[in-house]
Amino acid sequence: MSDHAERQAMLEIVRRLEDRGFNHGSSGNVSLRIGEGALITPTGAHSGNLTHERLVRLDAHDAVIGDGAPSSEWHMHVSILRAYPAANAVIHTHADACVALACLRRPLPAFHYMVAAFGGAEVRCARYATFGTADLAASAIEALQDRTACLLANHGMIAVGGTLETAFQNTVKLETLARQYLTALQAGEPALLSDEEMARVGARYGNYGVGLLPG
């Protein structure tokens, strides 16, 4: 994929996230591995002001190549990419249901078999850390161990993938399941599937316990 195509794909993902209502204003950010560095959305970005030129390129040492200021969450993005070589794209959003669940500081449990698609019996909620800090990056890395998504306490969510499209689909799936779980909670406490059943489901997905994103 050429540099032009990679930048266009980033712009398209930002637009699609906003079209789904996952991000509002300049909330959320997206990154893509480029060689030993990364391409990341700039600070204050949204689909209305984002262009190919405004996307920020970082080198292997996290220095900006050219102009621009990366998202305030650049440290979290590059740290995840560095910690998990199988992850080539990182999407962070403030999608409503994920934020609501993250503010309860609750993981997304095995209320539905599709939770296993993220690599385990639950989607973890990372411990709270101030936005834009190295501590938040470390918290996210912990929560993503052997997973393709996590919640960020009192903040939002992260989804990763081998491609931007895969990370986007993981984002959609996580927000959908979080909304369904919160809906179920309104009627009572959902019955949870056992670890054994989630292992069987994960085996059918072909990912459970394998370590999708080994450290």
N, C-alpha and C positions, 0 to 999 in steps of 0.2 A: 504494500500500500504506500503510495507516495505521501510526502508531507502534506500536500494539498488535500488529498483524500482523507488523511487522518484528522486534519483540522475541520474539514467539512463534516465528518462523522461526529466529532465533538459538538459542533454547533447543533447538529440534528438531535443529538441526545438531550442537550439542554432544552431545546424547544419541546421535545416529547415529554420531558419531565414536567415542564410547566403546563403543557396541554392537559396532562392528567391531574393537575392540581397538587403535585407533590412538592413543588417549590413555589414560593411567592416572593416577588421583589428580587432581592439579591441573595436570598437564602440558598443553601446547598452549593455543592461544587462537584466537579468531575475531573478525573485525571486518567491519563493513558501512558503506559510505558513506551518510551521511545529509546531504543538502544539501552544505554546504561543510565539514561536520564528519564525525563517525563515531560509530558505536555499537560498543562493544568489550566483551568479557568481562572481568570484574573479576579482580584478583589472587586466587589461591587458589580459583578456580572449578572446579566439576565439576557433572555433571548432578544430583547429589543435593542440592546447596545453592544451585543457580542459580535465580533467579526473575526475572520481568520487571523488578522494581524494582532488582535488584542489577546489571543491565547498566549500563554506564557510558557516558554521552553526553559526547562531546568537541566543542567548538566549532571554528571555523575556525582558532583560535589555539592549539589543543590544551589549552584549559582545560576542566576538568570542569564540566559543567552539572548542578547538583544535588549529590547525594551520591555517595560511592563512590570506590574507588581502582582505576584501570585495571590491566590485566595489566602485568607487568614488561616485556613486549615491545611496549607501546603505541607506542613511538617507531618501531619497525620497521613496524608496521601503518600508521600515519598517513603515514610517509614513502613507503611503496609506493603508497598511495592518491593521494598528492600527485604522485608522479613519473609515474604511469601512469593517466591519466584514464579509460581503457577498463576498468580494473579497479575494480569496485564492491564486491568481497568478497575478503577475504584469510583463508586458513586455514593455521595453523601447527600441525603435529603432531610427535610423537615416535614415529611409526609404526616398528615394528621393522626392517623391511627397509630403509627409507629411512635410519634411524639407522645401521644396519650399514654401508651403502654410504658414507654421509657420514663415518663414522669412518675409512674407508679413504681418504678425501679423493679419491674417484674420481667422475667424472661417470657418468651413465647413458648408455652409448654406443648406437650404432645396431645393437644386437643383434637388434632386432625392429622391424618397420616402424611399429608404433604409437607409437614414440618421436617420430616426426615430428608427431604430433598436438599436441605441446607447442610447436611452432613452429620446430623446427630439427633438426639431425642428432644432437643430444645434449641431455640435461638437465644443465646445468652444476652443479658443486659450488662454492658460494660460498667464498671464502677465510675462514679462521677469524677470528672476532672474539668478544669476551666478550659473553655474553647481556645483553640489556637496554640495550645501548649504542648511541650514534649510529653507531659504527663498524660494528656489525652491520647496522644499517639500510642504510648505504652499501654494504656487501658484498652484501646481498640485492638491492638495486636494480641493481647491476652484473650479477649473475647472471641477473636476470629480463629483461634487455634482449631484446626480441623473443621472449620465452618466456612461458608461462603457469604454469611451475613451476620450482623449483630445489631443490637440496639445500643444507644449511648444514653446513659442515665440523664434525665432532665435536659435532653438535647434533641436527638433524632435517631437516624439509622445509617448503616453502611452496608453496601452490597458490593461484592467483588466478582470478577469473572475473567476467564481467559481472553474474552473480547468485550468490547463496549456493549454489544448487543446482549451477550450473556449477563453482564452486570445489570443492564437495564431490565431484562426479564426477571432476574432475581429480586430487583427492587419492586417491581410490580407484584410479584408473588408474595413478598414479605408484607407489603402494605395491605394486600387483599386478605391475607391470613390474620394479620393484626386486627383489621376491622371486623372480621368474622368472629374472632375470639372475644373482642370487646362486646360485640352484639350478644354472643352467647352468655357472657357474664351478667348481662342485664336480666336474664331469665333465671339465673342460678349459677352454680359452680359446674362448669363442663366436666364430663367424665374424661379422664386422660387415658391414653393408650399406654400399655406397659412397655418397659424397656425392651422386653423380648419381642413384642409386636413391632416396635419401631426398628429393631434390628432386622427383622424379617422384611419390613417395608424398605429399609435402607439397602438391603441386599438386592432387592428387586430394582431399586434405582441404580445400584452399582456403585454406591459411594459411601455407605455407612461404615465408619470405623477404619476407612482406608487412609484417611488423612489427606483430604482434598488440597489443603494448603499447608504442607509441613513446614515447620520453622527451620 
